[in-house]
Every structure is written in C-alpha cells, then in structure tokens.
Amino acid sequence: MLSPGPAAAAETPVSLGRDGFAARLDQVRAAFPKGGLFAEKEWLLSPSALPLGDKLAEELEKLGYRLSLFQRACNLLYNQSVKGKQPAWVAAYLDAGKPPELIEFSRERAFRDELPRVIRPDLVLTDDGFAIAELDSVPGGIGLTAWLNETYAALGDSVLGGSSGMLDGFGSLLPDGGTIIVSEEAATYRPEMEWLARRLDERAQKPGAWRVAGADGPPPDGRVYRFFELFDLPNLPVAPALLDAARAGRVTITPPVKPFLEEKMWFALFWMRPLREWWRRELSERHWLALQKVIPHSWVLDPTPLPHHAVIPGLDIQSWAELGEFSQRQRDLLLKISGFSPLAWGSRGVDLAADLPHHEWRAAIQRALDRFPTTPVILQRFHKGRLVEHPYADPDTGAPRTLRGRVRLCPYYFLDDRGHAKLSGALATVCPADKKLLHGMRDAIIVPASA
C-alpha cells in the first residue's frame, strides 16, 4: 500500500489511544478471509467506521425509496417510447450501439416489468449533503461491504444496515441458493463473491447452495446473479445458452438483461424539458423535487444542430462548439461515456473538463460528438466533495495517522418482491484531498459507514 503524501497525513486524534487503535486494527486484520476480498487490491486500514450523523443517515434511508421510483419510471418510459406512447427518440438514444438481438431480448413481454433488485448510487458528500454521480446496475463491493459491516459491528460500531444487512439483502436475491456468474472482465471482484457465497452457505447450513461460476461453462438452472456487464456478452461462452434458458423459464437472471437501464444518460433524460411533466407525474411532485436536488444537471452530447433561435437549457449555448470555448472557471463539468462500453465503468471514459487545456477540452467534445451514433456521451455538472478527516494506520509502520480527504459513499438498497427498497449497508471510500475523481485506490481508506 502507498501512504498518502505529507499534506494528507498527520497524527491521528488520540480518542482511541494508541493501544485501543492497535487493538482494533489487529481485530480487523484477523478478520480478513484467507482468499482476500479483491484480487490484487489493497487499501488503507482504519480502526473506525465513517460516522455520517443521524441527519445524513435519515436522508439515505429516504433516498432508497426515491431511487426505486426513479428506476421503475425509467423502465416505464423506455417501454412507452417503444410503443409510441412517449417520444421515439428516448428509446433511440438508449438503444444506440446495441446489438439488435439484445434489444429484442430486453423487450420481450416476459421480462417487461423486471427491474434490478440492487440499487447502488455513487454519492459524493458535499457541503450541502450529497450529489449522485451515477447509478450502478451491476455494483461491485457487495461482499466487501458485507464483510466490513460484520467486522466493524463486532468492534461496536453502529454500521448502517447492521452486522448482517448486506448478507440478508443479497441472500434475498437468491433465496435457497443460486449461482453467481462472474466474467473475466469482473474477475477482480470474484474473491468477494466467493466469500459471500461461503457465508450464505454457512448461515443456512447448506454447503454448495450458493456458488460462484465463470462465464465459460454450461448455464445453470434456477436463479442466477449476473456479475458481468452486458457489453461483454460476446466474450462470454455461456451467454447464448443462458439467454435461451431464461426465455424457456429454466433460469431467472438478476439484474435483468436490460441494457437500456445501464445507461448514465438517464440523468440527462431526467433533466430534459420535453419529459419534465412526465417525470413529475410518475415520481410525484415531492419526490421529483427531492431528486432534482441530488441528481446533477446532465446533457446528452447529440450533434443534431439546433434551430437558430434555440439554446441548450442550463448551458445557454446554441451549439456544442461554444462549450469548447468555456473558460476554465466555467468548466466544472465532466464528460462520461454513457454505457455499453468497457470504458463506461470506474473512472475510465471520464474527462474532467477543468483539468484539460483548451485544445484537449475541444478535442474531447469532438470525440464525444463523433461517438454519438454508437456510444453516446453525457456532459454532467461536477460536484466537488467536502473535506473530512478519518484515522488510518500507516501502511509501513502501523502508526496512527489521519487522512484529510473526500468521500465517495456507496449505499446498497435491496428491493423485495413488492419493490420496497431497504438500506442494507454503505461503503465509504475516503480519498486523498488532491484526487478529484473519487474511486477506490491504494492510498484511500475503505470502511463501512455508520450513523
């Protein structure tokens, strides 16, 4: 592990005392599973969960219900667009670049009402609360967060979701057992899924009821949790037979095979003026207004010219060429590949406008416009995280230190059969203050969140 630079490191507050600090760290280290949780991944260890406070914890509870409404509305909007009850360009945007056979599968009547049973937003903690950077339909970190909750609850921390919330939530997706299929692309996360399957087996005293498999064998029967992105289907030998088995009713796949739900452009659609009244009606006025406070303004970079009298709402420009002339001070903006691409997850495929020289910013905009027919890109307001301080152990000496950084918070909501969302845990990544894109890294602290 790499220790943070001098500006980020300082002596930790002495509330635990050195002996208490060391004792808690020893318990955390002793709890690590033999096979690890991430392949070739490490992070800075902390003796404490990240406290959020009662007010923020309460807001996270409310967010799960609002996002479940949003997710249901997204599914409905796409289906109504396909049927001609809403503008056809909505489905055209969401289907761009996807294989016709996958689009056809996602539209089949048998799967029409299926929704992901896990909702995980990526939140950036800000001075005003939080902003949702994106929603992840196939989230990593489920096993890691389950292990963190168990481990830090045993230390006495009041972790969100409780000691077993994540295990209970994931177990509800595969009741009585099932298969977790992990692709080669997602192999980094296989150890956490294997730990999760073992823990579910142990709790139910049913050895082998939950198992992890690669994507190169025959399709299993029963319930399947897919831990692979849909853009990766052509590389998965099991894919054709798995989809045939789903059509025949021998297999139930979650998250459902619906590539249109895995696009970041939903945030841009949420802000589009022609759809404004539709969102307000489907979400209700109260929840629509609440989501407006946390979903950043976003736009699809569509190269279609505007009429001479029109401007792009929220940017007050008449063409994307004007965006390229924004000063650095105006460029609190991100470009993100929307989905269905190996560059659409993690921090890959992201351009932070303020960090680019003018000529590179203009080139990034042009690349985005050129990609539109097959790989749409969104523009999104960038929200800088507020600074927090959290203790950790120096990776070389074990000495107590404090990291001053910004937080990426990932709450996990599991939906029951009635669509009710339950907050089962939250993964907190405290990144060094000089990092603008907040993702897991070797010089970041990873802990569960507590109230």
N, C-alpha and C positions, 0 to 999 in steps of 0.2 A: 504494500500500500504506500501511497505517496502522502506525505504530510503537507498541509497547506502552507502557503508562503508566509513570511513573517508578519505581513499585515493582517492575516486572518487568524493567526494563532496567538493565544495569550493564556495566562494562568487561569484555571477554572475557578468559579466561585467555590468556596470551601464548605458549602452547606452539607455535603455528604461527608466531608473529612476524607483524608487520603485512604484510611483503612476501609471506610464504607465504600468509597469509589472503587477500590481494588477488589473488594469482596463481590460487589455487584458485577463487575466486569468478568470476574472468574466464573460466576454463575452463567453469564451469557455465553462465554466461550465453551463451558462444559456442556451447554445445551445444543451446540451445533451438531447436526446429523453428520454421520461419517461420510456420506456421499456428497456433502455440501448442499447448497441451495441454488447456486448459479454456476454454470461451467466457466471457469477461468475469470470469475468476477469477484472483486473484493470491495470493501467499503470501510470507512472509519467506524469503530465501535464506540457506543455511548452507554453510560450506565443508566440512562433515563429515557422514558418515552417523551415525546414532544407535547407539552401542555398547550391546548388551544384555548381554554377558558370556556365557561358554560355558554356564553352567547354564541360563539362561533360553532360550538358543538350542536347547539339547537338549530342553527341555520343549516348545518349539514344534514340533519335529520329531515328538514323540510325539503331540501334540495332533491333527495331521492324521489319523492312523490312527483315533484315538478318535472324531473327528467324522465320519469316513466310516462307522464302525459306527453312530453315532447317526443319521445321515441315512438309512442303509439300514433301520434299525429303525423310523424314523418312517414310511417308505413302507409297510413291512410292517404296522405297527399300523393304519394307515388302511385298507388293503386287508382286513385281518382283521375290522375293525369293520364294513365294508360287507357282508362275507359272514356276519356274525353270530358269528364266532369270538371276537371281543372286544366289549366293551360298545358298543352302538349310539350312545351319546351322544358317543363320541370323534369319529366321522365327522360327527355332527350339529353339534358345536362347529366343526369345521374347514370345513364346507360353508356355514355361516351367511352369508347375504347374497350368495351367489354365484349367477350365472345357471344355471338347470338344464342348458342346453346345454353350458356349460363344465364342469360337474360330470360330465356324461355323457362328454364327450371325455376327461377326465382318467382315467376309469375303464376306458377301452377296453382290451381284453386286449393288443393290440399294444404298448401303452405301459406296461403294468403294472409292469415291472421297471426302467423308465428312471429315472435319477437325475441331478441336476445334476452336471456334470463339473468345476465350480469350487466350492470351499468357501472362503468368506471370513468368518471371525468378526471381530467388532469387539471388541477386547480393551481393557480399562482396566488399565494397570500399577499394581499396588497394593504396599503394604509387604510382603505375603506372596507376591507373584508376579503373578497377573493374574486378572481376572474377565471372563467373556464377556458383554458387554452384549446381543449378538444375533448371529444368523447371517444373512448377506445372500446370497440365492439369485441375484440379478442385480446383482453388485457393479460399481460404478464403480471407477476408479483402476487398471485393468489396464494400459492403455497408459502412464499416468503412472508407475506403478511400474517397468514395463519400461524406460522412458527414464531414470528415476532410477538404476536398477541399472547400466545401461550407462554413464551419466555418472560416477557416483561410483566404479565399479570402475576406470574409466580414471584416476581420481585416486589409485588404490592402496588404496581401502577394501575390506575383506573383506565385501561385502554378502551377506546371506542369499540363497541361490538362485544366486549368481554373476551374472556380467555378462549372460548370455543365458537365465537360467532362466525368466523370465516369457515371453519370446518362444517358447521351446521349449514351455512349458506351453500357451499359448494356441494355438500352431500345431498342437498335438496334437488340439485340438477340431475343427479344420477342416483335416485333412490334405489336401495337394494343392490347397487353395483352398476358398473358400466365400464366403458373403455375411453381413455383419454388418448387421442391420436395426436402426436407431436411431429411436425415436419422437420426436415433437416434445417430449413431456414430458421426455425424456432428452437433449435437444439440447445441453445444456451439455457433455456428455461426448463429443459427436461428434468434436471435433478429436483427442482421444487415440486414438479408434478409427481415424481416418483415418491417423494416424501409425503405428499398429500394423500396419494393412494394408499401408502402403508398405514398412515394414521387412521384413515377411514376404515381400513380392514381391521385394525386393532380395536377401534371403538366398537365396531359391530361384531367382532369376533367371527369374521367371515373371511378367512385368508383367500386372497385372489379374487374377491368380488369386484374390487376396483383395480384396474390395471392400466399401465401406460404402454402404448404400442407406437411403432414407427409408421410411416405412411407408405411402406413398401410391401406389406403383407396383404392377405385376403381381408375383405371387410368383415367386421364382427357383426353379430346380431345384437339387438337390444338398443340400449342408449349409448350414444357417442357424444363426447365433448370434443369438439374440434379445436385444436390449438395450432391453427395454421391460417394464414391469410388467403383469401380467395384468388388473388393474382397468382398464387403459387400452384394452383390446381394442375396446370400442365406438367409440372415437375413431380407430381405425386402419383405413383403407380396405382395406389388404391382408389383414386378419385372416381374413375368411371363406374366401377363396381359399387362403390359406396353410394353414389347418387342413384344408381339403379335400385339398390336395396332400399333407399329412402322412398323412392317412387312406389315400390312394392309394399311399403309399410313394414318391412322387416327391421328397419333402423330408424331411430329418431335422432336427428342431429341438432345439437345446440352449440354455439349460436346458429340460427338458421342460415341456410345458404342464400343470402340476400345481399349481393354486392352493393346495391343502392343504399343500404343502411350503413355502409362502412366508408362513406364519403365525408370529408371535412366540410364540403360545400353546404351541408345542412345549415351551418351558422350563417352563410351568405343568403340562403333561401329564407331563413328566419327574418332577415332584415329587409328583404325585397319589398318595395312599395306595392306591387300588384297583388302580393299574397298577404298583406298586412291584416285585412279584415278576416281572412280565413284563419290565420293563426290566433287572432284574438277570440274568435268564436270557438275554435276547437280546444284551446287551452284554458279559456275563461279569462276575463279581464284581469283578475287578480294575479293569476299565475303567469300570464303573458307579460305583465308589467314587472313582476319579480324576475323573470328570466332576462328581460331587457337589461336589468342592472348587472348581470353577471356574464352574459354572452357578448363577447367583443364584437363591435361592428366588423363585418366581413363582406367581401365582394368577390364574385367570380370574374376572372380576367377573360372576358369574352371579347374577341376582336371585332365583333359586329359594329360598324360605325353608328353613332347616334345621329338623330336629326340635328340640324344646325341650331335649333332652339332649345335642345335638351342638355342637361348636365347629369353626372353621376351623383346620386344623393349621398351626402355625408362627406364627399370629397370636393364637390363644387368644381369639377373639371369636365371638359367636353370630350376629351379623348385621353387614352392611356399615355400618349406621348407627353401630355402635360404632367403626368405623375412622375415621369423621368426627370423633370426639371425641379422637383421639390428640393428645397434646401435640406441640409442635414437636420436642422431643428424641426422641420415638418415631417421627418421620416421616422416617427415612432410606429413603424409598420413591419409586418412580416409577409413574405411570400411562402406559401406552403403547397406542395403537391397534394391534391385533394384525396386521392385514394387509388386503389388498384394498381399499385406500383411498389417495387421493393424499396423505393425511396420515400414512401409515404408514412413510415413509422420511425419512432425515435426522433432524433434531430436531423436525420438525413432528409434531403429535399427541402430544407428550410433556408431562406435567405433573410437575414436581419438587415433591413434597409439602412439603418443608421450606421452600421459598421462598414458599408461599402462605399468606395469612391464613386463619384458621379458616373463615370463611364461604366463601371461594373454594375451599378444600380440600373442604368438604362439597358444594359445587356441582359440583366436578369428579367426585367419586364418583357423584353422582346422574346426571350426563351419561353417565358410563361405563355405569351400570346401564341407562339408557334406550336406549343404543346396542346392547345385547347381542343383540337378535334379528337384526340385520343387520351390525353392525360391532363384534364383541367387543373388549373392552379387557382388558389384563392389568395386574396390580399386580406390581411387582418390587422386590426389595431394591436400594438404591442403594449402590454401592461407590465411595468417593472415591479418586481416583488419588493416588499418591505424587508428591512433587515431584522434578523433575530439573532440571539446568541444561544448556543447549546453546547454542553460539555461533551468531550470525547477523550479517548486515550491516544496519546502519541503512538503511532504505529511502530516506532523504533525503540522507544524507551518505556512505554506504558504509562508515562507521567500524565497527570490530568491537564487538559488544555480546554480552551473554549474556542469554538468556531463561530465567527460572525458571518452569517450568510443569508441566503434567500431560500424560501421553502416551496417545493413542489409537493402538493398534497394530493394523494390519490385515494379517495373514499370508494369503497366497494359496496354496491347495493345489489342484493339478490332478490329477484321477483318470485313470488309464489304463484300458484296456479290461477289466482284471481287477479294477478298483476300488481299486487301490493309490494312496494319496494322497502326492504329493510336494510339499514346501515349495519354492516357486519364487521367493519374494520376500516382503518385508514392508514395508508403507508406514507410516511413523511420522509422526504429527501432534502436534507439541508445542504445546499451547495455553496461553495465559496462565493463571497460577495462579488468577485470580479467575473463570475460566469453569468452570462445573460440568458443563455438557453438552458433551462433547468431540467437536466436529465441525470439518471444515475451515472456516477463516475467514481473513480478510485479515491478521490480526495473529498468525497461527500460523506456525510453521516446519514445512515438509514436506520430509522426507528419507527415504531408504531406511534400513532397519535393518541393522546389522552384528553379528557375533558379538562 
